[in-house]
Amino acid sequence: MSEENKYIKVNELSPNVRDINLLAKIVTLGDIREVSNRNTGEEHKVMDVLIADDTAKVLYSAWNEQIDTIKEGETYQFLNAKTILFRGHIRLSLGRNGTIEETKEKIDETNDELDMSEKEHEYERRGFRGGGGQNRRPRSDRY
């Protein structure tokens, strides 16, 4: 791994963080589910995967071809990953830019006590992004 890709530990994960590089062991592979994209109707496969390092464990959502490349008990590096909130709980996700790669580094001992996906988090309210302000045309000019 190059010098610019510093690994963080699983116990350092917090909601809605991007550009995460993490070294973790696959502890448990869950069942594969089929889901549909609401906008396009496309079918996708997703699997809940429990991963851990020596500090904590967290759920990772493996999608489509990622499912076929991972093995229980193996250690992987997750590069450019992100955390998302799914039903108020943290999950690691690769999104569009993230990758998962095999590594020669091995994690033998994992911390099964601290579960980062167990704690419920509040969804962050985002501000209204509806434009407006002083440069907005008067309502009478908009229709």
TAFENSUL-V465901 format. One record per residue. N is the residue number from 1. RES is the residue in one letter. NEAR is the number of other ideal C-beta (glycine too) atoms within 10 Angstrom. D_FIRST is the distance of its C-alpha to the first C-alpha in Angstrom with 1 decimal. Layout:
BEGIN
N RES NEAR D_FIRST
N RES NEAR D_FIRST
END
This chain:
BEGIN
1 M 13 0.0
2 S 5 3.8
3 E 5 6.6
4 E 6 8.3
5 N 11 6.6
6 K 8 8.3
7 Y 16 9.3
8 I 15 13.1
9 K 14 15.4
10 V 24 17.8
11 N 14 20.8
12 E 13 19.7
13 L 20 20.1
14 S 9 23.1
15 P 16 25.0
16 N 12 24.2
17 V 15 20.8
18 R 11 18.5
19 D 11 14.9
20 I 19 13.6
21 N 16 10.1
22 L 22 11.1
23 L 20 10.6
24 A 28 14.1
25 K 20 16.5
26 I 20 19.2
27 V 15 22.4
28 T 13 25.0
29 L 16 25.5
30 G 14 28.4
31 D 7 31.0
32 I 11 30.5
33 R 10 32.6
34 E 8 33.8
35 V 11 34.0
36 S 10 35.5
37 N 9 34.4
38 R 7 37.4
39 N 6 37.4
40 T 7 37.0
41 G 7 38.1
42 E 9 35.1
43 E 10 34.3
44 H 11 30.8
45 K 15 29.5
46 V 17 27.7
47 M 17 26.7
48 D 17 26.2
49 V 24 23.4
50 L 20 23.1
51 I 26 19.6
52 A 22 19.1
53 D 21 17.2
54 D 15 19.1
55 T 16 20.5
56 A 22 21.8
57 K 24 22.1
58 V 24 22.2
59 L 20 23.4
60 Y 25 21.2
61 S 17 23.2
62 A 24 22.1
63 W 14 24.0
64 N 11 25.5
65 E 8 23.2
66 Q 18 20.4
67 I 14 23.1
68 D 9 23.4
69 T 11 19.7
70 I 17 19.2
71 K 10 20.8
72 E 11 22.1
73 G 10 20.7
74 E 12 17.3
75 T 18 14.0
76 Y 23 11.8
77 Q 18 9.1
78 F 21 11.3
79 L 18 10.1
80 N 15 12.9
81 A 25 15.2
82 K 18 18.4
83 T 21 21.1
84 I 15 24.6
85 L 15 27.9
86 F 13 29.7
87 R 7 33.2
88 G 11 32.2
89 H 17 29.3
90 I 24 25.6
91 R 20 23.5
92 L 26 19.9
93 S 19 20.0
94 L 19 17.8
95 G 12 20.6
96 R 7 20.7
97 N 11 17.3
98 G 18 15.0
99 T 12 13.3
100 I 22 12.8
101 E 10 10.8
102 E 12 11.4
103 T 14 9.1
104 K 5 10.5
105 E 11 10.2
106 K 10 13.6
107 I 18 15.6
108 D 7 19.1
109 E 9 21.0
110 T 19 21.1
111 N 15 23.4
112 D 11 25.9
113 E 8 28.2
114 L 14 26.6
115 D 17 26.4
116 M 21 25.0
117 S 20 26.7
118 E 12 30.0
119 K 11 30.9
120 E 10 32.8
121 H 13 31.9
122 E 8 34.3
123 Y 10 33.6
124 E 8 33.2
125 R 6 36.2
126 R 6 35.4
127 G 5 38.1
128 F 7 40.4
129 R 6 39.2
130 G 7 42.6
131 G 7 43.1
132 G 8 46.5
133 G 6 47.2
134 Q 4 49.6
135 N 6 48.8
136 R 11 49.6
137 R 7 52.7
138 P 6 55.7
139 R 7 56.0
140 S 6 59.1
141 D 7 57.3
142 R 7 54.5
143 Y 4 56.7
END
